[in-house]
Amino acid sequence: MPEVVILGGNVRPFARYADGSTPRDWSRAAVAGALADAGIAAGDVDAVVVGMESDHLALQLSPGALLADEVGLHGRPLQRVEAGGASGAAAVRAGFAQIRAGLARCVLVLGVEHAASHLRGRDVTFLYGLSFDADLEGFNGITPVNLYALSIAEYMRRHAVAEKDLALVAVKNRGNALANPNAHRPGLITVDDVMASPVVSTPYKQLDCSPLSDGAAALVLADSDWAPKLDRAPVRIAGSGCANDFVRLGDRAEPHRFAAKTAAAGQACAAAGLRDPRADIAVAEVYDAFTGAELQALEDLGLSEPGRAARDLRDGRFHREGAVPVNLSGGLIGQGGAPGATGVAQIAGLERILSGRDETYATLASAARRALADAHGGIGTVAVVHVLERMGP
Amino acid sequence: MTEESRAPWPLEIAFTYRHDVGDLRPFFDALAEGRLLGARCVRCGRRWCPPRLVCPVDGAETAWVELSGRGTLRAVTFGAGRIPPKGPAGEFAWGLVDVDGCDNAATVRLSGSPGGLRPGARVRLAPPEGPAAHPIQRFVFAPVGEER
């Protein structure tokens, strides 16, 4: 099967846009930037995949057709992909699959979301409350933060993890975002800041939560046999995994875990030939919708042993100078959460690090060969995991 | 282009859905009567509340079964919310409840004194009185002894 390499990418700043611009504008800019970064023309693109979560948020049904038209790509296979917060990651996987299957040599993946700037917060909260089991949970007033809170409460009880341990994730990720010009919420904050922020749903406080963001990102994926020669060692998608879980937390045998991540990571790592993610992954982007969700994910992805993520974090393992830096972009907490764009932006950022094109992490690039990108929809309900690998030295 | 001409304009859209709950209706009808129904797998006998119309263990059909309406609180969270979802803001509690006799847990709204809402507390179905914008808003548990 063909190797799939990342020819180029582009991320528009994650933010709450108040300049009158729209997803059409962000999409045009992201696609133009990705094509330029890849050094190819629009005519070279064989197929288009659009990742976007919510038609209701965007006030645009069938957004894939509109956005492909908007960016000037016609007469090609087109699909729109939705997997909640993993919509962007699932779009990457769909593009990867087309190339692996020999259906395309070059795929443009666009991830975009109009999630935050144009609706009242209470309306966004209501709509997101319908993204789990609307009839059996959402209409009873339960929102995403309530479900994540119940899951982490159980996790904290089992593993004796404290609220201050969760706060360390926010401190790390907001700090990492300072080096990311596309980040929505960069900042130097302290554990005390997190602990003093208003309670949203115990144990989560405002600074434990990622912001909802508008944003767009695009990637150009290509068959390595077709791809033009790059002036750098190309980065390939070495493995892609996807798995789902019960939608309702209470139907799961272990509501404090994201079992779908374990399955998806297992698939991706096996495809990449990895035996132990703790030893083989050098840098990771992990779906930190809430601080505790990062700790849960680190364990379920195999980057920490069960119950050890908080201790590993305290020991510095996941900090930017640590053994496995996690969320150098800032993650959702620092970079922001734009569901359709997040998974695409994660991979665009990791490609730049592995290829040595991100000057901030040039030292890391010399040692880092493999990266892991993790995203999920729901509360770990649909997990999509990719393993990236630099080819050559 | 002037700043004023670039200002966004409010766009208000309201829909009225003819919403229904399909084959889950017996569960909601029972809630309206203050009773709790679960679903029992006709093959393996496992019980599910909230109900599952296909058993996730063996794929067999399930049949309705009357439950006691009691359970044990496994996890709880307190926070601001809106019930109905577009109603006024208030302070609420939600919990993960192991319903007696069932193999799964239910995510429910909780009522009663916050001090009584602790993991391990015994709770019981306690639907609020009055109309509900959606029938799931009657899926409320309270500590045993505090239900109305």
Interface residues (C-beta under 8 A of the other chain):
Chain A: D19 G20 L59 H118 R122 D123 T125 F126 G129 D133 D135 L136 E137 G138 F139 N140 G141 I142 T143 V145 N146 L147 A149 L150 S151 A153 E154 R157 V199 V200 S201 T202 P203 Y204 F246 R248 L249 G250 D251 P255
Chain B: R6 A7 P8 L11 I13 V21 L24 W48 P50 R52 P56 R74 A75 V76 T77 F78 G79 A80 G81 R82 I83 P84 P85 K86 A89 F92 W94 G95 L96 V97 N104 A105 A106 T107 V108 R109 P119 A133 H134 I136 Q137 F139
